[in-house]
Amino acid sequence: MQQQIERWELRSGTWVRDRASETWRLAATRDGTVVDPRLPAQDVAGLVGARREATGGEWFPPDFNYSQQTGVPLRATIPTLDSPWVPPSGASALPGATPLSRGSRQTPLPLALARAHERSANGQPDRALPPLPPGHYRFVVDKFDVACPTLVAVEPEQGQLFVLLPESESWIALERTAGTSWAQKLRNPRGWRTELVHAHGHATAYCPSATGLAAITPSAIGLSYAVEYAGEGPAIGGPVAWRGEIWSPVLGKGHVVHLVGKPHGASRHIVLPTHAPAPQHGFEEPVFDDAHVNWPCDEGQLVLRFDASGDKQCEWIGWPERTRPLFAMGRPYRAPSGTFWQLCRRQDDGRFGYVQMARAVAQAAPIDALRLCTGRACYRGTLRIDGDPWRAAPAADVASMEIVAPLRESAHDGAVVGLRIDAPHGVLALLHGGDEPRRAVLQVEVPGQPAVQFGTLDVRRPWLALLFVHHGHLWVTHPDLPQAIGWTLGP
């Protein structure tokens, strides 16, 4: 008697075929990862890029080009629009990533909306993701161990990962297979970031944890993840992929900072001791280029670079005397020359200015009023300034009762997505105001074109909104929103 279930060993993995129902299901991937039985068959097919018959919709292994039932060509199902998104700004450490994007609120992806002429402040989003359990989530888009770009929600304070199933459009939790919990109560949420490294068909995400630098390798097809750690103390800043290694500041003995380095593919890590005092509130998000990495904080800057002999060197640089950085105003400005400049305020006279970073004797550039910056574009009130933020703003804009808080800028088309908020008493009063909900209008501004308003948020501290790009949509999330809401991207 002929068996009803056939086992097929294909290039994409081990498949089983039910002869009676003519259905296929992946049992294990090429590397031996067993498909979690909780995954619905259609989601397994979507994750691995199975092909579909155009008429009946039946799924076939991606190795097949034609239907075994009818002989008609099969349709590919993998989206072609998606690119990786690595929080917070989408910039990737992969070859070809835009250098100017690293460490600024800039993404290499386009941010212009489709049907821009139809949008308005009272408009509704085009889509919404299913709700997640309460938390402060970051979002990663990558193929991980599958063929389809997959969305993973990361909750760092609870140490949880959720994957969005592509066909069921529902979230499902990933379970830890090895290692202790990587959860960490964040000293400074602004400083949280991750790096993504690919090797042997898998992606490993590096992020801060209470046990040092955490290396998390998810398996979307196995609904699991493994985690390993580098360093002994808690991480106090975000990791950076720099010159073939991942570097992250951790708390060392004596309340000083140690830098932990993890070379790509290496089993052991490097510890680079420093004499830098551990910052009370942790480090801000780092800024970096090929020459150096700079983790700034209230007390000063921890700079990693190579010395004249080619050895790694750590340097602790304080801010100029009687000067305090203002990190809540956005990211440091990066000048065309490649230098970074941090917005600061003098404690003696209260004046504002930009201070050159990573220099023991720093230059300073005074400004007439506060700027909010992505790293390249700045806003003075509602006026966009492309170029040095210390350029004077037109007098007509000085009396503006509104501000634009930029959230992300595209290094591709220069579009800036931001929030237009009433601020009759100025930016500082807005940021230090109460926790009552505020109305913030979402807008996107492309250079040389009027800003396009496309939605409204009514939440507490709306400038805490985070953006990510997935499945051809710009998504907006905020701790006060029950779910992420999205708008279609396009010309």
Secondary structure, DSSP 8 states (H G I E B T S, - for coil): ---SEEEEEETTEEEEEETTTTEEEEEEETT--B--TTS-HHHHHHHTT-EEETTT--EE-TT-SB-TTT--BEE--S-SS---B-TTT---SSTT--GGGTTTTEESS---BTTGGG--TT---SEE----SSS--EEEEE-TTSSS-EEEEEETTTTEEEEE-TTT--EEE-EEEES-------S-GGG---EEEEETTEEEEEEEETTEEEEEEEETTTTEEEEEEE-SS-B-S--EEETTEEEEEEE-TTSEEEEEEEETT-SS-EEEEEEEE--TT-----EE-SSEEEEE-SSEEEEEEE-TTS-EEEEEEE--TTEEE-GGGBS-EE-TTS-EEEEEEETTT--EEEEESS-SS--EEE-SS--EESSSEEEETTEEEES-TTS---GGGTT-SEEEEEEEEETTT--EEEEEEE-TT-HHHHHTS-SS-EEEEEEEE-TTS--EEEEEEEESSGGG-EEEEETTEEEEE-TTSSS-EEEEB--
